[in-house]
């Protein structure tokens, strides 16, 4: 799993200048949260309901009959199709997509995630053969494919996530010396002492985050980054709130947690960095978060204007939906190593001849000069969390000029890239 956030070291001043084009930062998250909770509205046997929280209100979108088991894990794809792993109470797992069954698996549900390819993965505990802690299956529409068996004779599979490379990370718990053990694609990587597992998440920054019980009696749980390699704790949850039953770490390192409260009778709560955001009647089961791409068409347009250098016209591309709070990046390719580069940014565009090409961010509202160390592919990327304060429909132009002795006028010029605020 790659932990490299950028192919270059980005100076803080340059990052701030890039963000400053929006004139302000912060604002409400564009992400949506889906929460599965159990309640007694169906009678003596609890039913399971799924709610969607959009940052200000919560709405019921699905109720699962207790006669068909209970939802134990949910996951969302980028278009906010929701998947659920249901314990059928008979040793098996039924998998739902938007409330419709798409198949069944032997074993009890442990966790569910959607991979970078948009495919659902389901982790289950198995009883046969006895030497397996669990299995991970991928939904290949219309059926399931076994992608991983988790060998651990006396351990139990308790958690699973996928990184951006599609690698499967699993966590087991138990053993003769109780511990948590971490595996990548079934291969053991590290372990931790006698601490109860709560959840795992691989963040937008490709780092591992773990929620575990705390040895501090005043805390119900804590979240560590890249645990146990660095043991860098980024979040602590007070005992009065209750344990961390679900974890998601956002791109700005805000921790979104689901808790059932300090007692079994406590209602489920959704917390953001410890602050209650919504309370649900009933006990918590599972949740997931996505920034829905469905509502945001591709905002990037290549408008041309480049001028060639030693290896052709530099290529500028953009990633991200440009929704408030969502992660994104712009990447420059095909430029000389160890060169000075200038990034021009503007919401205005008066195309102007420049060094054999055409400069579109004119007049530039920001011009950022930097010198960087290039990676082996001569690429550089700028990563950002998209700020608030930009009116819908606003066009923002990005374009680079790179020092290049072989180019006309001594500079090669990238294509201009236009990002349109949804």
N, C-alpha and C positions, 0 to 999 in steps of 0.2 A: 504494500500500500504506500503510495507516495505521500509524503508529508510536506512537499515543497509548495509553498503558497505562490511563489513567483519565481520566474527565471532570472530576475534581477533584484538587487537591493534598491528599494524605492525610498527616496529621501522624504522625511515627514513633511517638509514644506511643499514639495511637489504634490504629495497626496492631498494635502489640504487645499491646494490651489485647484486641483481637479474637482474636489467636492464643492468648492466655493462657487462653481458656475451656476449652482441652483440658488445661490444667495442665502440659503438656510439649510439646516440639516434636521434630522429627527422626524417625528411624525408617527402616525399609526402604522402598524404592520399590515402588509398586504397578504399575510398568510392566513389560512383558515385552519381551524383546529377541529378535528372530529374526535368525540369522546364517547366511549361505550360505558354505560353505567347500568347496574342492576337495581331493580326496585321491586316493591311488593304490589304494584298496581294490577298484576295478573292473578293475585291470590296467594296461597300459601307457598307455592314454588315461584321464586323470583323470575321475572322476565328480564330481557336485556333490551335497552334502548340506546340508539345512537343519536347524539346531538351534534350539531354544527355550530361552532362559535366563530363569529367573523370579526371579533375585536370589540364589539359593543353589545351584541345580543346573541342569544342562543336559540336555536330552533330544532325541534324534533324532526328527524328525517326517516327513522326506521325503528320498529319495535319487533323483536324476535320472540316468538312464542316459546315458553319454557318447555312445552312438549317436544320441541326440537333441539333442546340443549341450550347452552349459554355461550355468548360471545366472549372469548378470552383474549383475542388479539385483533387489531385492525391495522390497516395500512392504506395509504393513498398513493395513486400515481400522479403525475404532473398535471393531469386533466381532471383531478379530483374524482376519479372513479374510485370507490372505496371497496376494499377487500376485507373480509372478516374470517377468522378461524374460529369455528364453533366446536365446543366440546359436546359430543352427542350423548354423553353420560353412559356410553356403552363401550368405552375404550377406543373410540375413533374420532376423527376430525372431519367435519364438513366445511368446505370452503365456499364462501359466498362472494359474488361480485355484484355490487349495487343491489344486494338483497336476493339475488338469484343464485342457486347452487351451481357451482362449476365442477364439482367433483368431491371425492372423499378419500381420506388417507387413514391407514391404521396408526394408532397411537394418539396420545392426548396432545392438544395444541400447547406450544410453548411460546412461540413468537411468530411474527409475520412482518415482512418488509417488502418494499418494491425496489428492485434493483435499478441501476443506471439505464438499463435497456427498457424500463417500463414494465418488466415482468415481475409477477408476484412470487415470493419465496416463502415457504412455510416450514417452520421447525416444529418437530413433534418429539415427544418422549416415546420410546419404544420399550416393549416388554419381551420381544422376541426378534433376534436372538438376545439372550440375557446379557451379553458382554457389550452391548451398545448403549451409550448414554442417550442417543437420539439420532435423528436423521433430519436432513434438510431437503425439501422437494421444491422444484420449480414448475410453475404452471406454464405449459407450452401450448395451450389452447389448441385442441380441446382437452388434452390430458396432462398428467403430471410426470415429471422426470426426476428420478432420484439423483441429486447432485453431490451429496455428501453424507457419509456415515460417520458418526462421532464416537470413536472407540474410547472408552474410559470405564473400566470394569466396575468400579464402585462409585462413580460420579454420576450426576444427573445433569442433563442439558437444561439450562435455565434461561439462556438469552442468545440472541442472534442479531447481526446487522450486516450490511453490505457496504463496501467502500465504493468510490467512484470508478475503480478499476474492475468492479464486479467480483472482488474477492469476498468470500464468506467468512465472517468472524463469529465465533461461537464462544460461549462461556459455560463452563460446567461448575458444579458445586458439590462438595462432599468429599468422601475419601477417609482413609484411616486417620489422617491428620487434616481436619476440615479446612478446606481452602477453596478459593476461586481460581480457576485455571482458564487461560485465554488461548484460543487456537485460531490460526489463519489457514483457511482451506483444510481444516482437519489436522494441521501440524501445530504441536504445542509451541507456544512462544514465551509464556511467563505465568506466574502464579502469585497469589496473594494470601495472607494469613486468614485467621478465623474471623471473617467479616461477612455479614449477610449481604448477598447480592440484591440489588433493587432494580437496576436497569442499565443498559448500555446505549450509547448513541455515537455515531460517527458524524461529526459536524460538517457544515459547509466548507470549513477550512481543512478537511481531511484528517483532523486529529480525533483520537479516541477519547470519549468521555464516559466515566463510570459513576453511577450512583450506588453507594454502599452505606451500610449502617455505620454510625459513628461510635468511636470509643468514648467520646465525650457524652456523659449522661444528660447534658442539657440539649443535645442535638438528636434529631430523629434520623438524620442522614446527611451525607455530604457528596459533592460531585468533584471528581478530580480529572484533570486533563492529562491524557497520555499515561494514565495510571497503568501499571505501577512503575513505569520507567522514570517519570519525573516526580510523581507524588505532588503535583501542583494543584492544590485545592482552589476551585473557583467559586464554590457555592456551598453554603451550610444552611440546613433547614432545622428550625427550632422544634423541640420536642412537643410543644403545645400545638403545632400544626399537624403533626403526624408524619409517618414515613413517606419516602419518595416511592410511589408505586409506578410512576412512569416518568420518562425523561426525554426531553428534546432540547438541544442546544442550538440557538439561532446563530446566524452569521455574525451578529454583534456581540456574541458570547452571553446574551441573556439566556437564563435557564428557565424553560417552561416545564413545570412539574405537575403531575397529577397525584393527589393524595386522598385517601379515604378518611383522614382525620385521625386523632389520637385514640379514639375508641371505635368499636364495631358499629356503634349507633350513630357515629358522626357522618354528616353528609360529605359527598365527594366535592373536592374543590380543585379548580385549575389555578395555578399560581404562576406568576411571572417575576423571577428574581425575588421570590418570597412574598410578593404582594398578591392577595386574592383578586382574581379577575372574574371568576364566575363560580357559583355554588350550585350543585346539582342535588336534587332529592334522590337519595339512594347511595349505594356504595360504588366505588370506582372499580373499573376493570381494565381499560386500555384506552390509549389515544394515539393520534398521529397528527402531524402538521405538514401542510404543503402550501407553497405559493402557487396558486393555480395558473398554469399556462393557458388554460382554456379561454380565459377572459382577456388575455393579452396577446394579440397577434405579434408576429416578428417585427420589432420596432426598428431594425437596422436596414439601411439602404446604402449601397455602394454608389456614390455619385461620380466616381472617376477623378480625373485631374492629375494623375501621377506623372512623374518624370523619372526615366530609368537611371540606375546607377550601375555599379560594377557587377551586380547579379540580377539586373532587371528592375522592374518597377516595384518599390517596397509595397507590401500588402498589409492593409489595416483591416482588421475584422473585429466585430463586437459580439459579446455574449450577454445574455440576461434579458429579462422582460421589461426592465426599467419601471417596475412597480415600486411604490414607496417601501423602503426597507428591504428590498430584495437584493441578492448578490449579483454582481455582474463584472465584466472585464472588457478591456480593449487590448488587442494583441497586434504588435508590429512584427513583420517578418521580412526577410530578404534585404538586409541592410549590412553594411560593413561592420566588422567587430571593432570595439573600442572607439566608437565615434561619438561626437557631440550630436545630440538630437534636440529638436525643438518641437513641442506639441502645441498646436494652436487649437483653441476651443472658443466657440462663439454660438450664440443663438441667432446671430445675424449672418447673412450670406450675400456678398456681392462678388461673384467670381472674378478673380483678378489674375492675369498672367504672372507666373512666378517661377524662375529658374528652369524654364522649359516646360513647366506644367501649369496647372491652374489651381490657385489657392481659393478655397471656398469659405473658410471661417474668417470673413473679412467684413468689417473690421474685427480683429481678434479681441475678445474680452479677457482672455487669459492666454499668455504665451509662456510656456514652461520649458526652460533650458536645463538639460541634465546630461551627465556623462555616466555611462553605466558599463558594468562588465557583462558581456554577452554570454549566453550559454552556447553549447556546441552547435545549435541549430540556428544561431543568429536571430533569436526571437526575444522579444521583451513584452511583458504583460503588466497592465495596471489593473488592480482589483479594487472594487468599491462596493459600498452599500448604498443603494440609490436613495437620495434624500427627498424630503417633501418640499413643497413650495413651488413646484413647476406646474404651470397650467396645462391641462390636457390639450394635446395637439401641438404643443411647442416643439419645434425642431432644434436640435443641438448638433452642431457640426464639429467634427474632430479631424485633424490632419497633421501629419508629421513631415518635417524636413530633416534629413540626415546628412551630416558632413560626409562627402564622398568625392575624392579627388578625381575620379574617373568620370564624374557626371558633368553635364553642361552647367557652368556657373559654380561648380564646386559642391553642389548639393543635389542629392536625389530627393524626390518628393513622393510621398505615399498617395494612394487614392484617398479622397475625402470620404468620410463616413458620417452619415446622418442618422441620429437616433431621434425617434419621435415619441414624446411622452404619451402613454395611453390614457 
